Amino acid sequence: MRIESLSRMILGSLLVLSPVWLSALHPSDPAGAEIVVERVKRVSRDEVHFGLKVSNRSKRPVFLAGMNYESGPRLDLVFIEQRQPDQGWRRSYCMDTLPPDVIKLDPGEAIAWELWGTLPMSVVCRNPITKFEGTFRFRLEYFDSEKQLRTYLHNLFGVTGEEVRPRIAISRIFEIPPIPKADD
């Protein structure tokens, strides 16, 4: 009799607590920023134009690094990644100065812009892309608060502080085919 009562009590507790555990595993606002590649236009062997759009799919603001221009914001911490057969995804990281602005993206807002990729890459880059052909995707790093973003940026440029990890949004994978070789 005691074992049956104990097992019923444990089962009842599990049923009562399971919604709490499930909500911890699946937060009520799992969405965040989304990055979409709307266009890929090859201009030449060494130049590709990308039409990108970043949207806030969450119920709270997200914070992005970048620069505000009269024509609109230009985002930093947006990286192109190329799939390497022997190394997996390889991120090209090009940033030589601290982004000056924090861009707050409210729920439902979006930023669209054109990104021009040219080879050789014109700024100091880690893992630079050498050919615009193959399998690619974009990676966006964003944050839940302005303070987190600023701390992360200072840590990137050598100022040590509390460790802050960005949230990540990854675009769909896309292909850039090779340029057909001219007949000799």
C-alpha positions as CSV (number, residue, x, y, z in Angstrom):
1,M,0.0,0.0,0.0
2,R,2.8,2.5,0.8
3,I,4.6,1.7,-2.5
4,E,1.4,2.4,-4.5
5,S,0.8,5.7,-2.6
6,L,4.4,6.7,-3.1
7,S,4.4,5.9,-6.8
8,R,1.1,7.8,-7.3
9,M,2.6,10.8,-5.5
10,I,5.7,10.7,-7.7
11,L,3.7,10.3,-10.8
12,G,1.4,13.2,-9.8
13,S,4.4,15.4,-9.0
14,L,5.9,14.7,-12.4
15,L,2.6,15.6,-14.1
16,V,2.4,18.8,-12.2
17,L,6.1,19.8,-12.8
18,S,6.3,18.7,-16.5
19,P,4.9,22.0,-17.8
20,V,7.6,23.8,-15.9
21,W,10.3,21.6,-17.3
22,L,8.9,21.9,-20.8
23,S,8.8,25.7,-20.6
24,A,12.4,25.7,-19.5
25,L,13.3,23.6,-22.5
26,H,11.2,25.6,-24.9
27,P,11.1,29.3,-23.9
28,S,7.9,31.2,-24.7
29,D,9.9,33.5,-27.1
30,P,12.3,31.1,-28.8
31,A,12.5,33.3,-32.0
32,G,15.0,36.1,-32.2
33,A,16.7,37.7,-35.1
34,E,16.4,36.1,-38.5
35,I,18.8,36.7,-41.5
36,V,17.5,36.1,-45.0
37,V,19.5,36.2,-48.2
38,E,17.0,37.7,-50.6
39,R,19.4,38.0,-53.6
40,V,22.7,36.8,-54.8
41,K,24.0,38.6,-58.0
42,R,27.4,37.7,-59.5
43,V,28.8,40.9,-61.0
44,S,32.2,39.4,-62.0
45,R,34.5,36.6,-61.0
46,D,35.7,38.7,-58.1
47,E,32.5,40.5,-57.1
48,V,29.1,39.4,-55.8
49,H,26.2,41.5,-54.5
50,F,24.0,40.2,-51.7
51,G,20.6,41.4,-50.8
52,L,20.2,40.7,-47.1
53,K,17.4,41.3,-44.6
54,V,17.5,41.0,-40.8
55,S,14.2,40.8,-39.0
56,N,13.3,40.7,-35.4
57,R,10.9,37.7,-34.9
58,S,10.8,37.9,-31.1
59,K,8.5,39.7,-28.7
60,R,11.3,41.9,-27.3
61,P,14.0,44.2,-28.9
62,V,17.3,42.7,-30.1
63,F,20.5,44.7,-30.3
64,L,22.9,44.7,-33.3
65,A,26.3,46.3,-33.9
66,G,26.7,48.6,-36.8
67,M,26.8,52.1,-38.1
68,N,23.9,54.4,-38.7
69,Y,24.0,56.3,-42.0
70,E,21.4,58.7,-43.4
71,S,20.5,56.0,-46.0
72,G,20.0,53.5,-43.2
73,P,22.0,51.3,-40.9
74,R,24.8,49.0,-42.0
75,L,25.2,46.0,-39.8
76,D,28.5,44.6,-38.5
77,L,28.8,41.1,-36.9
78,V,27.3,39.7,-40.1
79,F,29.7,37.1,-41.4
80,I,29.8,35.1,-44.6
81,E,30.7,31.5,-44.1
82,Q,31.9,29.1,-46.8
83,R,31.7,25.3,-46.5
84,Q,35.1,23.8,-46.9
85,P,35.1,20.1,-47.8
86,D,37.8,19.3,-45.2
87,Q,37.0,21.9,-42.5
88,G,33.2,22.4,-42.4
89,W,31.9,25.9,-42.2
90,R,34.7,28.5,-42.2
91,R,33.7,32.0,-41.1
92,S,35.4,35.0,-42.8
93,Y,35.9,37.6,-40.2
94,C,36.6,41.1,-41.4
95,M,36.6,43.9,-38.8
96,D,39.4,46.4,-38.1
97,T,37.6,49.0,-35.9
98,L,35.0,48.9,-33.2
99,P,31.5,49.4,-34.6
100,P,30.4,52.8,-33.3
101,D,26.6,52.3,-33.0
102,V,24.2,50.0,-31.3
103,I,21.1,49.4,-33.5
104,K,18.0,48.5,-31.6
105,L,15.6,46.4,-33.7
106,D,12.1,46.3,-32.1
107,P,9.7,43.3,-32.5
108,G,8.5,43.0,-36.1
109,E,11.1,45.5,-37.5
110,A,13.5,44.6,-40.3
111,I,16.6,46.1,-41.9
112,A,17.3,45.4,-45.5
113,W,20.6,46.3,-47.3
114,E,23.0,45.4,-50.0
115,L,26.3,43.9,-49.2
116,W,29.0,43.9,-51.8
117,G,31.6,41.2,-51.7
118,T,34.8,41.9,-53.6
119,L,38.0,39.9,-53.9
120,P,40.6,40.3,-52.7
121,M,38.9,41.3,-49.5
122,S,39.8,45.0,-48.9
123,V,40.1,45.0,-45.1
124,V,42.1,42.9,-42.7
125,C,40.3,39.6,-42.6
126,R,40.7,36.3,-40.8
127,N,39.9,33.3,-43.1
128,P,39.3,35.5,-46.2
129,I,37.3,34.0,-49.0
130,T,39.5,33.5,-52.1
131,K,36.8,32.5,-54.6
132,F,33.1,33.3,-54.8
133,E,32.0,29.8,-55.7
134,G,30.7,26.9,-53.6
135,T,28.3,26.7,-50.7
136,F,27.8,29.7,-48.4
137,R,25.6,31.0,-45.6
138,F,25.5,34.2,-43.5
139,R,25.8,34.3,-39.7
140,L,24.5,37.2,-37.6
141,E,25.5,37.8,-34.0
142,Y,23.0,39.7,-31.9
143,F,22.2,40.4,-28.3
144,D,19.4,40.8,-25.8
145,S,20.6,44.1,-24.4
146,E,22.8,47.1,-25.3
147,K,25.1,46.4,-22.4
148,Q,25.7,42.8,-23.5
149,L,26.6,44.0,-27.0
150,R,29.0,46.7,-25.8
151,T,30.7,44.3,-23.4
152,Y,31.1,41.8,-26.2
153,L,32.6,44.4,-28.6
154,H,35.1,45.6,-26.0
155,N,36.2,42.0,-25.4
156,L,36.7,41.5,-29.1
157,F,39.1,44.4,-29.2
158,G,41.2,43.3,-26.2
159,V,39.4,44.8,-23.2
160,T,38.7,42.0,-20.8
161,G,35.5,41.9,-18.9
162,E,32.6,39.5,-18.2
163,E,32.2,36.8,-20.8
164,V,29.2,37.5,-23.0
165,R,28.1,35.1,-25.7
166,P,26.0,36.4,-28.7
167,R,22.9,34.9,-29.9
168,I,23.3,33.5,-33.4
169,A,21.1,33.6,-36.5
170,I,22.1,31.6,-39.6
171,S,20.7,32.1,-43.0
172,R,19.7,29.3,-45.4
173,I,22.5,27.8,-47.3
174,F,23.0,29.1,-50.9
175,E,25.2,28.2,-53.8
176,I,27.4,30.4,-56.0
177,P,28.2,28.4,-59.1
178,P,31.6,28.8,-60.8
179,I,31.8,31.0,-63.8
180,P,31.9,28.9,-67.0
181,K,35.4,28.8,-68.5
182,A,35.7,30.6,-71.8
183,D,36.4,28.3,-74.8
184,D,39.9,28.6,-76.1
